[in-house]
């Protein structure tokens, strides 16, 4: 039950974000998972989160551009 409440709160937080922010959060999550699994260390997960978040945000900004 606690996990469902946490997932619901996370979904509500993302619902108020713009596309750039949503893709930034998604990129950070995926980057952290890949970095953590690839290296097996926390430092790899942190680096993956930083790289994934930045690239996800930039892709979201491109998607938000008019035209």
C-alpha positions as a printed Julia matrix, in Angstrom:
67×3 Matrix{Float64}:
  0.0    0.0     0.0
  2.85   2.34    0.83
  4.45   1.74   -2.57
  1.18   2.51   -4.35
  0.87   5.78   -2.47
  4.44   6.69   -3.38
  3.82   5.85   -7.04
  0.66   7.95   -7.04
  2.51  10.93   -5.61
  5.24  10.57   -8.22
  2.65  10.46  -11.0
  0.98  13.62   -9.7
  4.34  15.4    -9.52
  5.13  14.54  -13.13
  1.67  15.57  -14.32
  2.44  19.21  -13.53
  5.76  19.25  -15.37
  6.49  20.46  -18.86
  7.76  18.09  -21.51
 11.36  19.15  -20.9
 11.09  18.45  -17.18
  9.36  15.12  -17.72
 11.99  13.91  -20.16
 14.71  15.17  -17.83
 13.33  13.11  -14.95
 12.87  10.08  -17.19
 16.37  10.42  -18.59
 17.84  10.7   -15.11
 16.02   7.58  -13.96
 17.08   5.54  -16.96
 20.63   6.89  -16.81
 20.92   6.01  -13.13
 19.65   2.48  -13.75
 21.99   1.9   -16.69
 24.98   3.47  -14.95
 24.38   1.5   -11.79
 23.95  -1.8   -13.61
 26.91  -1.23  -15.92
 29.39  -0.34  -13.21
 27.87  -1.86  -10.09
 28.83   1.28   -8.17
 27.01   4.32   -6.86
 29.34   6.63   -8.76
 28.27   5.05  -12.04
 24.62   5.54  -11.14
 25.22   9.19  -10.26
 27.11   9.84  -13.48
 24.38   8.09  -15.48
 21.69  10.15  -13.75
 23.5   13.4   -14.51
 24.11  12.54  -18.15
 20.63  11.09  -18.68
 18.92  14.02  -16.97
 20.8   16.6   -19.0
 20.24  14.87  -22.32
 16.58  14.18  -21.51
 16.03  17.82  -20.63
 17.65  18.97  -23.87
 15.54  16.57  -25.92
 12.43  17.81  -24.12
 13.35  21.4   -24.91
 13.64  20.53  -28.58
 10.23  18.86  -28.46
  8.68  21.97  -26.84
  9.87  24.29  -29.58
  7.1   25.65  -31.77
  7.19  24.82  -35.45
